[in-house]
Amino acid sequence: MSQNATVNVDIKLGVNKFHVDEGHPHIILAANPDINESVN
């Protein structure tokens, strides 16, 4: 017997697929950034 599974696309796309490890961030912000520094 086969079953048809329906998937709600909005729910499937809205699932947070990223684990956030706040204790070990992979992006570290500068404490006192230089506003005149160029980021080209």
PDB file of N, CA, C and O in Angstrom, chain B, residues numbered from 101:
ATOM      1  N   MET B 101       0.842  -1.176   0.000  1.00  0.00           N
ATOM      2  CA  MET B 101       0.000   0.000   0.000  1.00  0.00           C
ATOM      3  C   MET B 101       0.891   1.244   0.000  1.00  0.00           C
ATOM      4  O   MET B 101       1.749   1.378   0.873  1.00  0.00           O
ATOM      5  N   SER B 102       0.708   2.146  -0.951  1.00  0.00           N
ATOM      6  CA  SER B 102       1.512   3.367  -1.009  1.00  0.00           C
ATOM      7  C   SER B 102       0.781   4.509  -0.316  1.00  0.00           C
ATOM      8  O   SER B 102      -0.448   4.575  -0.304  1.00  0.00           O
ATOM      9  N   GLN B 103       1.572   5.404   0.258  1.00  0.00           N
ATOM     10  CA  GLN B 103       1.000   6.564   0.928  1.00  0.00           C
ATOM     11  C   GLN B 103       1.516   7.823   0.243  1.00  0.00           C
ATOM     12  O   GLN B 103       2.700   7.927  -0.079  1.00  0.00           O
ATOM     13  N   ASN B 104       0.633   8.760   0.029  1.00  0.00           N
ATOM     14  CA  ASN B 104       1.028  10.042  -0.540  1.00  0.00           C
ATOM     15  C   ASN B 104       1.286  11.017   0.601  1.00  0.00           C
ATOM     16  O   ASN B 104       0.386  11.310   1.388  1.00  0.00           O
ATOM     17  N   ALA B 105       2.495  11.509   0.689  1.00  0.00           N
ATOM     18  CA  ALA B 105       2.840  12.474   1.730  1.00  0.00           C
ATOM     19  C   ALA B 105       2.822  13.868   1.123  1.00  0.00           C
ATOM     20  O   ALA B 105       3.478  14.125   0.115  1.00  0.00           O
ATOM     21  N   THR B 106       2.072  14.755   1.741  1.00  0.00           N
ATOM     22  CA  THR B 106       2.043  16.131   1.264  1.00  0.00           C
ATOM     23  C   THR B 106       3.007  16.957   2.111  1.00  0.00           C
ATOM     24  O   THR B 106       3.116  16.768   3.322  1.00  0.00           O
ATOM     25  N   VAL B 107       3.695  17.867   1.451  1.00  0.00           N
ATOM     26  CA  VAL B 107       4.673  18.709   2.131  1.00  0.00           C
ATOM     27  C   VAL B 107       4.281  20.162   1.925  1.00  0.00           C
ATOM     28  O   VAL B 107       4.070  20.604   0.795  1.00  0.00           O
ATOM     29  N   ASN B 108       4.185  20.900   3.021  1.00  0.00           N
ATOM     30  CA  ASN B 108       3.910  22.325   2.947  1.00  0.00           C
ATOM     31  C   ASN B 108       5.237  23.027   2.682  1.00  0.00           C
ATOM     32  O   ASN B 108       6.123  23.020   3.537  1.00  0.00           O
ATOM     33  N   VAL B 109       5.380  23.629   1.510  1.00  0.00           N
ATOM     34  CA  VAL B 109       6.643  24.240   1.100  1.00  0.00           C
ATOM     35  C   VAL B 109       7.032  25.372   2.040  1.00  0.00           C
ATOM     36  O   VAL B 109       8.208  25.505   2.378  1.00  0.00           O
ATOM     37  N   ASP B 110       6.080  26.191   2.471  1.00  0.00           N
ATOM     38  CA  ASP B 110       6.385  27.301   3.374  1.00  0.00           C
ATOM     39  C   ASP B 110       6.985  26.801   4.681  1.00  0.00           C
ATOM     40  O   ASP B 110       7.931  27.396   5.198  1.00  0.00           O
ATOM     41  N   ILE B 111       6.450  25.728   5.210  1.00  0.00           N
ATOM     42  CA  ILE B 111       6.980  25.159   6.453  1.00  0.00           C
ATOM     43  C   ILE B 111       8.351  24.548   6.208  1.00  0.00           C
ATOM     44  O   ILE B 111       9.262  24.734   7.015  1.00  0.00           O
ATOM     45  N   LYS B 112       8.511  23.827   5.113  1.00  0.00           N
ATOM     46  CA  LYS B 112       9.787  23.170   4.807  1.00  0.00           C
ATOM     47  C   LYS B 112      10.904  24.196   4.617  1.00  0.00           C
ATOM     48  O   LYS B 112      12.016  23.984   5.099  1.00  0.00           O
ATOM     49  N   LEU B 113      10.631  25.295   3.928  1.00  0.00           N
ATOM     50  CA  LEU B 113      11.645  26.319   3.694  1.00  0.00           C
ATOM     51  C   LEU B 113      11.894  27.183   4.927  1.00  0.00           C
ATOM     52  O   LEU B 113      12.961  27.782   5.062  1.00  0.00           O
ATOM     53  N   GLY B 114      10.921  27.249   5.818  1.00  0.00           N
ATOM     54  CA  GLY B 114      11.051  28.083   7.003  1.00  0.00           C
ATOM     55  C   GLY B 114      11.808  27.425   8.134  1.00  0.00           C
ATOM     56  O   GLY B 114      12.092  28.073   9.142  1.00  0.00           O
ATOM     57  N   VAL B 115      12.142  26.150   7.994  1.00  0.00           N
ATOM     58  CA  VAL B 115      12.864  25.445   9.048  1.00  0.00           C
ATOM     59  C   VAL B 115      14.290  25.987   9.136  1.00  0.00           C
ATOM     60  O   VAL B 115      14.984  26.106   8.126  1.00  0.00           O
ATOM     61  N   ASN B 116      14.714  26.310  10.349  1.00  0.00           N
ATOM     62  CA  ASN B 116      16.075  26.814  10.548  1.00  0.00           C
ATOM     63  C   ASN B 116      17.035  25.646  10.434  1.00  0.00           C
ATOM     64  O   ASN B 116      17.047  24.760  11.289  1.00  0.00           O
ATOM     65  N   LYS B 117      17.844  25.640   9.378  1.00  0.00           N
ATOM     66  CA  LYS B 117      18.747  24.525   9.111  1.00  0.00           C
ATOM     67  C   LYS B 117      20.158  24.790   9.615  1.00  0.00           C
ATOM     68  O   LYS B 117      21.056  23.974   9.408  1.00  0.00           O
ATOM     69  N   PHE B 118      20.359  25.923  10.275  1.00  0.00           N
ATOM     70  CA  PHE B 118      21.688  26.286  10.739  1.00  0.00           C
ATOM     71  C   PHE B 118      21.739  26.242  12.255  1.00  0.00           C
ATOM     72  O   PHE B 118      20.877  26.810  12.926  1.00  0.00           O
ATOM     73  N   HIS B 119      22.742  25.573  12.794  1.00  0.00           N
ATOM     74  CA  HIS B 119      22.945  25.520  14.233  1.00  0.00           C
ATOM     75  C   HIS B 119      23.837  26.689  14.630  1.00  0.00           C
ATOM     76  O   HIS B 119      24.935  26.845  14.097  1.00  0.00           O
ATOM     77  N   VAL B 120      23.370  27.504  15.558  1.00  0.00           N
ATOM     78  CA  VAL B 120      24.141  28.657  16.005  1.00  0.00           C
ATOM     79  C   VAL B 120      24.825  28.308  17.315  1.00  0.00           C
ATOM     80  O   VAL B 120      24.170  28.017  18.315  1.00  0.00           O
ATOM     81  N   ASP B 121      26.157  28.342  17.295  1.00  0.00           N
ATOM     82  CA  ASP B 121      26.945  28.088  18.495  1.00  0.00           C
ATOM     83  C   ASP B 121      27.444  29.438  18.999  1.00  0.00           C
ATOM     84  O   ASP B 121      28.502  29.911  18.584  1.00  0.00           O
ATOM     85  N   GLU B 122      26.675  30.056  19.900  1.00  0.00           N
ATOM     86  CA  GLU B 122      27.008  31.395  20.367  1.00  0.00           C
ATOM     87  C   GLU B 122      28.302  31.433  21.169  1.00  0.00           C
ATOM     88  O   GLU B 122      28.917  32.493  21.290  1.00  0.00           O
ATOM     89  N   GLY B 123      28.726  30.308  21.714  1.00  0.00           N
ATOM     90  CA  GLY B 123      29.956  30.257  22.488  1.00  0.00           C
ATOM     91  C   GLY B 123      31.200  30.274  21.634  1.00  0.00           C
ATOM     92  O   GLY B 123      32.269  30.662  22.105  1.00  0.00           O
ATOM     93  N   HIS B 124      31.080  29.852  20.366  1.00  0.00           N
ATOM     94  CA  HIS B 124      32.223  29.782  19.456  1.00  0.00           C
ATOM     95  C   HIS B 124      31.829  30.325  18.083  1.00  0.00           C
ATOM     96  O   HIS B 124      31.669  29.557  17.134  1.00  0.00           O
ATOM     97  N   PRO B 125      31.672  31.655  17.973  1.00  0.00           N
ATOM     98  CA  PRO B 125      31.243  32.231  16.696  1.00  0.00           C
ATOM     99  C   PRO B 125      32.327  32.125  15.633  1.00  0.00           C
ATOM    100  O   PRO B 125      33.516  32.171  15.952  1.00  0.00           O
ATOM    101  N   HIS B 126      31.929  31.986  14.379  1.00  0.00           N
ATOM    102  CA  HIS B 126      32.893  31.935  13.287  1.00  0.00           C
ATOM    103  C   HIS B 126      33.133  33.319  12.681  1.00  0.00           C
ATOM    104  O   HIS B 126      34.005  33.485  11.828  1.00  0.00           O
ATOM    105  N   ILE B 127      32.358  34.308  13.126  1.00  0.00           N
ATOM    106  CA  ILE B 127      32.578  35.695  12.720  1.00  0.00           C
ATOM    107  C   ILE B 127      32.776  36.498  14.002  1.00  0.00           C
ATOM    108  O   ILE B 127      31.919  36.493  14.886  1.00  0.00           O
ATOM    109  N   ILE B 128      33.899  37.178  14.093  1.00  0.00           N
ATOM    110  CA  ILE B 128      34.200  37.955  15.293  1.00  0.00           C
ATOM    111  C   ILE B 128      34.236  39.429  14.911  1.00  0.00           C
ATOM    112  O   ILE B 128      34.983  39.833  14.020  1.00  0.00           O
ATOM    113  N   LEU B 129      33.421  40.225  15.594  1.00  0.00           N
ATOM    114  CA  LEU B 129      33.345  41.650  15.312  1.00  0.00           C
ATOM    115  C   LEU B 129      34.415  42.392  16.092  1.00  0.00           C
ATOM    116  O   LEU B 129      34.740  42.030  17.223  1.00  0.00           O
ATOM    117  N   ALA B 130      34.959  43.431  15.480  1.00  0.00           N
ATOM    118  CA  ALA B 130      35.966  44.254  16.141  1.00  0.00           C
ATOM    119  C   ALA B 130      35.307  45.056  17.256  1.00  0.00           C
ATOM    120  O   ALA B 130      34.189  45.546  17.099  1.00  0.00           O
ATOM    121  N   ALA B 131      35.999  45.186  18.377  1.00  0.00           N
ATOM    122  CA  ALA B 131      35.463  45.935  19.510  1.00  0.00           C
ATOM    123  C   ALA B 131      35.331  47.417  19.172  1.00  0.00           C
ATOM    124  O   ALA B 131      34.330  48.046  19.517  1.00  0.00           O
ATOM    125  N   ASN B 132      36.338  47.978  18.496  1.00  0.00           N
ATOM    126  CA  ASN B 132      36.337  49.392  18.114  1.00  0.00           C
ATOM    127  C   ASN B 132      36.691  49.511  16.635  1.00  0.00           C
ATOM    128  O   ASN B 132      37.838  49.803  16.299  1.00  0.00           O
ATOM    129  N   PRO B 133      35.729  49.290  15.753  1.00  0.00           N
ATOM    130  CA  PRO B 133      36.038  49.320  14.318  1.00  0.00           C
ATOM    131  C   PRO B 133      36.400  50.731  13.849  1.00  0.00           C
ATOM    132  O   PRO B 133      35.862  51.722  14.343  1.00  0.00           O
ATOM    133  N   ASP B 134      37.316  50.800  12.895  1.00  0.00           N
ATOM    134  CA  ASP B 134      37.725  52.073  12.302  1.00  0.00           C
ATOM    135  C   ASP B 134      36.742  52.407  11.186  1.00  0.00           C
ATOM    136  O   ASP B 134      36.725  51.745  10.149  1.00  0.00           O
ATOM    137  N   ILE B 135      35.927  53.433  11.401  1.00  0.00           N
ATOM    138  CA  ILE B 135      34.877  53.776  10.433  1.00  0.00           C
ATOM    139  C   ILE B 135      35.464  54.255   9.104  1.00  0.00           C
ATOM    140  O   ILE B 135      34.784  54.222   8.079  1.00  0.00           O
ATOM    141  N   ASN B 136      36.724  54.701   9.119  1.00  0.00           N
ATOM    142  CA  ASN B 136      37.364  55.195   7.897  1.00  0.00           C
ATOM    143  C   ASN B 136      38.089  54.099   7.127  1.00  0.00           C
ATOM    144  O   ASN B 136      38.590  54.343   6.029  1.00  0.00           O
ATOM    145  N   GLU B 137      38.150  52.903   7.685  1.00  0.00           N
ATOM    146  CA  GLU B 137      38.856  51.802   7.026  1.00  0.00           C
ATOM    147  C   GLU B 137      38.056  51.304   5.826  1.00  0.00           C
ATOM    148  O   GLU B 137      36.849  51.083   5.923  1.00  0.00           O
ATOM    149  N   SER B 138      38.730  51.131   4.708  1.00  0.00           N
ATOM    150  CA  SER B 138      38.090  50.659   3.488  1.00  0.00           C
ATOM    151  C   SER B 138      38.008  49.138   3.495  1.00  0.00           C
ATOM    152  O   SER B 138      38.936  48.467   3.945  1.00  0.00           O
ATOM    153  N   VAL B 139      36.910  48.597   3.003  1.00  0.00           N
ATOM    154  CA  VAL B 139      36.734  47.143   2.936  1.00  0.00           C
ATOM    155  C   VAL B 139      36.553  46.692   1.491  1.00  0.00           C
ATOM    156  O   VAL B 139      35.661  45.898   1.193  1.00  0.00           O
ATOM    157  N   ASN B 140      37.385  47.190   0.607  1.00  0.00           N
ATOM    158  CA  ASN B 140      37.266  46.847  -0.817  1.00  0.00           C
ATOM    159  C   ASN B 140      37.686  45.457  -1.063  1.00  0.00           C
ATOM    160  O   ASN B 140      37.653  44.994  -2.204  1.00  0.00           O
TER     161      ASN B 140
END
